Amino acid sequence: MQLTFAVAALAGLVAATSASSSSQSKRNYKFQVQNWEAGCARAGCYYNFNVTGKRDGEKPAFKAYCFGDDSGFFTPCELLKGPLGIEIAAELAPYDYTTANGIAAMGVSLSFTTNAETPVTYNYTGHYNATFNQFAAPPYDFKVKPDQITAVALALLSMAAAAEESGPPDALFSAGSEASPEQAGSEGKDLTDAQLKEYDGSDPEKPLYLAINGTIYDVSIGRNFYGPGGHYGHFAGRDANRAWVTECWDSEAELTHDMRGVIDMFMPKYMDEELADAAEGKSSGDSNLAGLQEQSRKLVEKFGKPSKKERAKRKENDRPEAEKAMEQALGKWVSFFASSGKYPVVGKVLREEGWEKTAPEPPAICENAMKKRPIRGGGKLDAVMNAPLKMGGDGGIMRDNDRDEL
């Protein structure tokens, strides 16, 4: 009953806090995006811009620089001005080459925690359909209005749960006692994967940990991002190498350190192979050729069909480059945490040698990740794929000889 009452009180607190914040702030609050620039290359699409926000009620003033690619998930921006503890992030949705409409669907997010007696973490996220303007127009400015607002008072909920099980919060520690190691964090602390899960942020009395490539970091300072409800909350309490690289995290199975099979998303996709398979009624599922059997047959007649031996040779030749790309994709995040200067190393993740021999098979790479495979022409199609990219008159992306060849 106590917990039920506390949860009800929490809901009331969040609602009241949200209403209070709204009543004190301007209803037309917007993020100001400046010098927006976005473009596409064969490796994918990318963006960079500055974003500012004015002080508005409890929302802090800030300025940040954002850059990234069309991964479809939020990436932390560099905070240039603003109070410590706030987080700015941006995203760019994967570009839809099937429509090639030139729309750059972007998003901006502001996350901050109030300094009230019972802190509440707010997240304001807005979306906007910008354009890929790098080769077509100069950088430009626009405003983004938040369309998603959340408020989380996690500490109160956790204290209520603790009170239900162990009595009042002040009975958990004796008067005058020093903070426990769990509260203060610790160094040189090696943990198993199961033990690491205890530091996923669900207990505010414990530090917040995540691991990457076997090294555990204390990310408590970034609780807005890595804690419950944060954009990267699914990484907390885990060593999720696989998800950092694939950006697939819709299931628990994908949030694992197991990298078996991840190389597949870095193996090139050859269009002459895709066309040949589609002509026979087969499709990889990520080439948009399903149902285009007759058209594929005509193109195969024009550009040729690779033999099984040629396909096998390509895989053999491409594997070293794919392995290097996979290592670089993971290494980017390993380097980020190692050089951040704000996330101290806690220890290492403990695993038995040869764990993969008894571990279940990891899940298949998700479709969105497989769609990011590098694309090559193959055979006569190489000339088509190597033609320069440019923006069409309607803002769509085309190759110089697309219409002539295909």
Sequence and secondary structure as in RCSB ss.txt:
>XXXX:A:sequence
MQLTFAVAALAGLVAATSASSSSQSKRNYKFQVQNWEAGCARAGCYYNFNVTGKRDGEKPAFKAYCFGDDSGFFT
PCELLKGPLGIEIAAELAPYDYTTANGIAAMGVSLSFTTNAETPVTYNYTGHYNATFNQFAAPPYDFKVKPDQIT
AVALALLSMAAAAEESGPPDALFSAGSEASPEQAGSEGKDLTDAQLKEYDGSDPEKPLYLAINGTIYDVSIGRNF
YGPGGHYGHFAGRDANRAWVTECWDSEAELTHDMRGVIDMFMPKYMDEELADAAEGKSSGDSNLAGLQEQSRKLV
EKFGKPSKKERAKRKENDRPEAEKAMEQALGKWVSFFASSGKYPVVGKVLREEGWEKTAPEPPAICENAMKKRPI
RGGGKLDAVMNAPLKMGGDGGIMRDNDRDEL
>XXXX:A:secstr
 HHHHHHHHHHHHHHHHHHHHHHHS TT  EEEEEEEEEEETTEEEEEEEEEE  BTTB  EEEEEEEES SS E
E EEEES TT EEEEEE    TTT   EEEEEEEEEEE  SSS  EEEEEEEEEEE  TTTS  EEEEE EEEEE
EE HHHHHHHHHHHHHS GGGSS TT    HHHH  SS  EEHHHHGGGSSSSTTS  EEEETTEEEE GGGHHH
HSTTSTTGGGTTSB HHHHHH   SSGGGSSS  TTGGGGGS EEHHHHHHHHHTT   SSSS TT HHHHHHHH
HHH    HHHHHHHHHHHHHHHHHHHHHHHHHHHHHHHH SSS EEEEEE  TTGGGTS       HHHHTTS E
E  GGGHHHHTS EEE TTS EEETTHHHH 
